[in-house]
Amino acid sequence: MSNSRDIKQVHVPVQEQPASQPEPKARVCPECGSARLMHDSEAAEIVCMDCGVVVQQKLTDRGPEWRAFDDEQRSKRTRVGAPLTYTIHDKGLSTTIDWHDRDIYGKSLSPGQKAQVYRLRKWQRRIRVSDATERNLAFALSEITKISNNLNLPKNILETASVIYRKAVKERLIRGRSIQGVTSAALYLACRQCGLPRTLDEIAQASNVNKKEVGRSYRFLIRELNYSIPPLRPSQYITKFSNQLTMQGKVEEIAHKILGSAKELKLTSGRGPTGIAAAASYVASVLTGERKTQREIAEIAQVTEVTIRNRYKELVERLLFEISI
């Protein structure tokens, strides 16, 4: 009979944790209930010190691959950088040699070192864009960034549009088409995919590209990349119109209720979402006393006054509103 104690391995199911969270720590042993647990970093296990049960095994070390024994070593070996992004052609992983001409200690470089750093800087700038695909991505992604800045679009729209354009480049769909047209179409597709109400006219105006070309490129991307884009809902435009017209929240709430009732009566079917949303905003502004003219709403919604007037008459007649003009 051996004096050494046998170690039994008990597999305890552990839920997978996201990469940003630390490894879960066991509190008590599932066999004996003891809280005296030892973390064996060499074997990547947690072992009970009383009964020898392996509580957890194959633990993942989420720390850095280097070791530091004091603060000075830790500060020297720590590596940080910008996060990964699809809005830059090299995903933000390239390095940049600055123009200060100083070494790591802040001292000025000698003339010979300055010439050498100048050559390094020049070739580093050249090799960042190595082939035609990289040049295409560099120009196109800068165009997407410029258009999104003109429209004040959020970061997720910019990232989504960059991914869409990268897919188009990977499938070789850009050949024979203008980069500005495809970038504008990718940005409009990203807005539709993320549920952000932006019209083709706004995208075309911000990118200085013909609306027909943007629409043609948009339909081409949807067909070739097999995207399934849900139709626009008029309720998505209500908040946008209310903010641009500086109307109160009560007007927006009533406009949403009007659209809900119109949807139940199937008044929104076959109608343009911007026209029906503009008419609902006009009716809500009249009902709350914060009257806006049809011309003001038509300029914001980029529809004609006749469209608002027709949709407005349908809503008033079917929903039985009493409005004094």
C-alpha positions as CSV (number, residue, x, y, z in Angstrom):
1,M,0.0,0.0,0.0
2,S,1.5,3.3,-1.1
3,N,1.7,6.2,1.3
4,S,1.2,8.7,-1.5
5,R,-2.3,9.9,-1.9
6,D,-4.0,9.2,-5.3
7,I,-5.3,12.3,-7.1
8,K,-8.7,11.9,-8.6
9,Q,-9.5,14.1,-11.6
10,V,-13.1,15.4,-11.6
11,H,-14.2,17.3,-14.6
12,V,-16.2,20.3,-13.5
13,P,-18.1,22.0,-16.4
14,V,-16.9,25.6,-16.6
15,Q,-18.8,28.2,-18.7
16,E,-16.7,29.9,-21.4
17,Q,-15.9,33.5,-20.4
18,P,-15.3,36.4,-22.9
19,A,-11.7,37.2,-23.6
20,S,-12.0,40.5,-21.7
21,Q,-12.9,38.8,-18.4
22,P,-10.5,37.1,-16.1
23,E,-10.4,33.3,-15.6
24,P,-13.1,32.2,-13.2
25,K,-11.8,31.1,-9.8
26,A,-13.2,28.1,-7.9
27,R,-14.5,28.8,-4.4
28,V,-14.8,25.4,-2.8
29,C,-14.0,21.8,-3.7
30,P,-16.9,19.9,-5.2
31,E,-15.8,16.7,-3.4
32,C,-15.1,17.7,0.2
33,G,-16.3,21.3,0.3
34,S,-12.9,22.6,1.4
35,A,-11.9,26.1,0.5
36,R,-8.1,25.3,0.6
37,L,-7.4,25.3,-3.1
38,M,-4.0,25.7,-4.7
39,H,-3.4,27.2,-8.2
40,D,-0.7,25.2,-10.0
41,S,0.6,27.6,-12.7
42,E,3.0,25.1,-14.2
43,A,0.3,22.4,-14.7
44,A,-2.5,25.0,-15.4
45,E,-4.7,23.4,-12.7
46,I,-6.5,24.2,-9.5
47,V,-6.1,21.4,-7.0
48,C,-7.8,20.8,-3.6
49,M,-5.1,20.7,-0.9
50,D,-7.2,18.4,1.4
51,C,-8.5,15.6,-0.9
52,G,-6.3,16.2,-4.0
53,V,-9.2,16.6,-6.5
54,V,-8.3,18.6,-9.6
55,V,-11.1,21.2,-9.6
56,Q,-10.2,22.9,-12.8
57,Q,-7.6,22.1,-15.5
58,K,-6.2,23.6,-18.7
59,L,-6.5,27.1,-17.4
60,T,-5.7,29.9,-19.9
61,D,-3.1,32.4,-18.9
62,R,-4.5,35.7,-20.1
63,G,-1.6,37.8,-19.0
64,P,1.3,39.0,-21.1
65,E,4.0,36.6,-22.4
66,W,6.7,38.6,-20.6
67,R,7.5,38.9,-16.9
68,A,8.5,41.9,-14.8
69,F,9.9,42.0,-11.3
70,D,9.6,45.8,-10.6
71,D,7.8,48.8,-11.9
72,E,10.7,49.9,-14.1
73,Q,10.7,46.6,-16.0
74,R,6.9,46.6,-16.3
75,S,6.8,50.2,-17.7
76,K,9.5,49.3,-20.3
77,R,8.0,46.0,-21.5
78,T,4.4,47.2,-21.7
79,R,3.1,47.5,-25.2
80,V,0.1,49.5,-26.2
81,G,-1.3,50.8,-29.5
82,A,-4.4,51.8,-31.4
83,P,-7.2,49.3,-31.6
84,L,-7.8,47.3,-34.8
85,T,-10.0,49.2,-37.3
86,Y,-11.3,48.5,-40.8
87,T,-11.4,52.2,-41.7
88,I,-7.6,52.1,-42.5
89,H,-6.3,50.0,-45.4
90,D,-3.7,48.3,-43.2
91,K,-6.3,48.0,-40.3
92,G,-4.2,50.4,-38.2
93,L,-1.3,48.0,-37.6
94,S,1.4,49.8,-39.4
95,T,4.0,52.0,-37.7
96,T,4.8,55.7,-38.4
97,I,8.1,57.4,-38.1
98,D,7.5,60.9,-36.7
99,W,9.2,64.1,-37.9
100,H,10.8,65.3,-34.7
101,D,14.2,63.9,-35.6
102,R,14.9,63.0,-32.0
103,D,16.0,59.8,-30.4
104,I,14.4,57.9,-27.5
105,Y,16.1,60.2,-25.0
106,G,14.9,63.4,-26.6
107,K,18.3,64.4,-28.1
108,S,18.6,65.8,-31.6
109,L,20.0,63.5,-34.2
110,S,23.3,64.1,-36.0
111,P,23.2,65.1,-39.7
112,G,24.1,61.6,-40.8
113,Q,21.4,60.1,-38.6
114,K,18.8,62.6,-39.9
115,A,19.6,61.6,-43.5
116,Q,19.3,57.9,-42.6
117,V,15.9,58.5,-40.8
118,Y,14.7,60.5,-43.7
119,R,15.4,57.6,-46.1
120,L,13.7,55.2,-43.7
121,R,10.7,57.4,-43.4
122,K,10.4,57.7,-47.1
123,W,10.6,54.0,-47.8
124,Q,8.3,53.2,-44.9
125,R,5.7,55.5,-46.4
126,R,6.1,53.8,-49.8
127,I,5.8,50.3,-48.6
128,R,2.7,51.0,-46.6
129,V,0.8,50.8,-49.9
130,S,2.4,47.9,-51.8
131,D,0.1,47.0,-54.7
132,A,-2.9,48.3,-56.6
133,T,-5.4,46.7,-54.1
134,E,-3.8,48.6,-51.2
135,R,-3.9,51.9,-53.2
136,N,-7.5,51.3,-54.0
137,L,-8.4,50.6,-50.4
138,A,-6.4,53.6,-49.1
139,F,-8.2,56.0,-51.4
140,A,-11.7,54.4,-51.0
141,L,-11.6,54.2,-47.2
142,S,-10.5,57.9,-47.0
143,E,-13.5,58.8,-49.2
144,I,-15.8,56.8,-46.9
145,T,-14.4,58.6,-43.9
146,K,-14.8,62.0,-45.6
147,I,-18.5,61.3,-46.6
148,S,-19.3,60.0,-43.1
149,N,-17.8,63.2,-41.5
150,N,-19.9,65.3,-43.8
151,L,-23.1,63.5,-42.7
152,N,-22.0,63.2,-39.0
153,L,-22.5,59.4,-39.1
154,P,-21.6,57.3,-36.0
155,K,-18.5,55.1,-35.8
156,N,-20.4,51.8,-36.4
157,I,-21.7,53.0,-39.7
158,L,-18.2,53.9,-40.8
159,E,-16.8,50.5,-39.8
160,T,-19.7,48.6,-41.5
161,A,-19.3,50.5,-44.7
162,S,-15.5,49.8,-44.7
163,V,-16.2,46.0,-44.2
164,I,-18.7,46.1,-47.1
165,Y,-16.2,47.8,-49.4
166,R,-13.5,45.3,-48.4
167,K,-15.9,42.5,-49.4
168,A,-16.5,44.1,-52.7
169,V,-12.8,44.4,-53.4
170,K,-12.3,40.8,-52.4
171,E,-15.0,39.7,-54.8
172,R,-13.4,41.9,-57.5
173,L,-16.6,43.9,-58.0
174,I,-14.9,47.3,-58.2
175,R,-13.4,46.9,-61.7
176,G,-15.1,49.0,-64.2
177,R,-16.9,51.2,-61.6
178,S,-16.0,54.5,-60.1
179,I,-14.6,54.4,-56.6
180,Q,-16.8,57.3,-55.4
181,G,-20.0,55.6,-56.6
182,V,-19.2,52.3,-54.9
183,T,-18.1,54.0,-51.6
184,S,-21.3,56.1,-51.5
185,A,-23.3,52.9,-52.2
186,A,-21.4,51.0,-49.4
187,L,-22.1,53.9,-47.0
188,Y,-25.8,53.9,-47.9
189,L,-26.0,50.1,-47.6
190,A,-24.4,50.4,-44.1
191,C,-27.0,53.0,-43.1
192,R,-29.8,50.7,-44.2
193,Q,-28.2,47.7,-42.5
194,C,-27.8,49.5,-39.2
195,G,-31.3,51.1,-39.3
196,L,-30.1,54.7,-39.6
197,P,-32.5,56.8,-41.7
198,R,-30.4,58.4,-44.5
199,T,-31.8,58.9,-48.0
200,L,-30.0,58.5,-51.3
201,D,-30.3,62.2,-51.9
202,E,-28.3,63.0,-48.7
203,I,-25.6,60.4,-49.6
204,A,-25.3,61.7,-53.1
205,Q,-25.2,65.3,-52.0
206,A,-22.5,64.6,-49.5
207,S,-20.4,62.6,-51.9
208,N,-20.9,64.8,-55.0
209,V,-22.0,61.8,-57.0
210,N,-25.1,61.5,-59.1
211,K,-28.0,59.9,-57.3
212,K,-28.6,57.4,-60.2
213,E,-25.1,56.2,-60.0
214,V,-25.3,55.7,-56.2
215,G,-28.6,53.8,-56.6
216,R,-27.2,51.6,-59.4
217,S,-24.1,50.7,-57.4
218,Y,-26.2,50.0,-54.3
219,R,-28.4,47.6,-56.2
220,F,-25.3,46.0,-57.7
221,L,-23.7,45.4,-54.3
222,I,-26.9,43.9,-52.8
223,R,-27.2,41.5,-55.8
224,E,-23.6,40.4,-55.8
225,L,-22.9,40.2,-52.1
226,N,-26.3,38.6,-51.3
227,Y,-27.4,41.2,-48.7
228,S,-30.9,41.0,-47.3
229,I,-31.9,44.6,-46.4
230,P,-35.2,45.1,-44.6
231,P,-37.5,47.9,-46.0
232,L,-37.4,51.3,-44.4
233,R,-40.1,52.0,-41.9
234,P,-41.6,55.5,-41.6
235,S,-41.1,55.5,-37.8
236,Q,-37.4,55.6,-38.4
237,Y,-37.7,59.1,-39.9
238,I,-39.9,60.6,-37.2
239,T,-37.1,61.2,-34.7
240,K,-34.9,62.6,-37.4
241,F,-37.6,65.1,-38.6
242,S,-38.4,66.1,-35.0
243,N,-34.8,66.9,-34.2
244,Q,-34.2,68.9,-37.4
245,L,-37.4,70.8,-36.9
246,T,-36.6,71.4,-33.1
247,M,-40.0,70.1,-32.1
248,Q,-41.0,68.9,-28.6
249,G,-41.0,65.3,-27.6
250,K,-44.8,65.3,-27.4
251,V,-45.0,66.0,-31.1
252,E,-42.8,63.0,-31.8
253,E,-44.8,60.8,-29.5
254,I,-48.1,61.7,-31.2
255,A,-46.5,61.2,-34.6
256,H,-45.5,57.7,-33.7
257,K,-49.1,56.9,-32.5
258,I,-50.5,58.3,-35.8
259,L,-48.1,56.0,-37.7
260,G,-49.1,53.1,-35.6
261,S,-52.8,53.6,-36.4
262,A,-52.1,54.2,-40.1
263,K,-50.1,50.9,-40.2
264,E,-53.1,49.1,-38.7
265,L,-55.4,50.6,-41.4
266,K,-52.7,49.7,-44.0
267,L,-52.3,53.3,-45.1
268,T,-48.5,53.0,-45.1
269,S,-48.5,50.1,-47.7
270,G,-47.3,51.3,-51.1
271,R,-46.4,54.8,-49.8
272,G,-42.9,56.3,-49.5
273,P,-41.6,56.2,-45.9
274,T,-40.4,59.7,-46.0
275,G,-43.7,61.1,-47.3
276,I,-45.9,59.3,-44.8
277,A,-43.5,60.2,-41.9
278,A,-43.5,63.9,-43.0
279,A,-47.3,63.9,-43.1
280,A,-47.6,62.3,-39.6
281,S,-45.1,64.9,-38.3
282,Y,-47.2,67.7,-39.8
283,V,-50.4,66.3,-38.3
284,A,-48.8,66.0,-34.9
285,S,-47.4,69.5,-35.0
286,V,-50.9,70.9,-35.8
287,L,-52.6,68.8,-33.1
288,T,-50.1,70.0,-30.4
289,G,-50.3,73.6,-31.5
290,E,-46.6,73.7,-32.5
291,R,-47.5,74.3,-36.1
292,K,-44.9,73.8,-38.8
293,T,-45.6,74.7,-42.4
294,Q,-45.7,72.0,-45.1
295,R,-42.8,73.8,-46.9
296,E,-40.6,73.5,-43.8
297,I,-41.3,69.8,-43.4
298,A,-40.9,69.2,-47.1
299,E,-37.5,70.7,-47.2
300,I,-36.4,68.6,-44.2
301,A,-37.9,65.4,-45.6
302,Q,-36.7,66.2,-49.2
303,V,-40.2,65.5,-50.6
304,T,-42.6,67.8,-52.4
305,E,-45.4,69.7,-50.7
306,V,-47.9,67.9,-52.9
307,T,-46.8,64.5,-51.4
308,I,-47.2,65.8,-47.9
309,R,-50.6,67.2,-48.7
310,N,-51.8,64.0,-50.3
311,R,-50.6,61.8,-47.4
312,Y,-52.0,64.3,-44.9
313,K,-55.5,64.2,-46.5
314,E,-55.4,60.4,-46.3
315,L,-54.5,60.4,-42.7
316,V,-57.1,63.0,-41.7
317,E,-59.9,61.2,-43.6
318,R,-59.2,57.7,-42.5
319,L,-58.2,58.5,-38.9
320,L,-61.1,60.9,-38.4
321,F,-59.1,63.9,-37.2
322,E,-60.7,67.3,-36.7
323,I,-58.2,69.9,-37.6
324,S,-58.9,73.6,-38.0
325,I,-56.7,75.2,-40.7
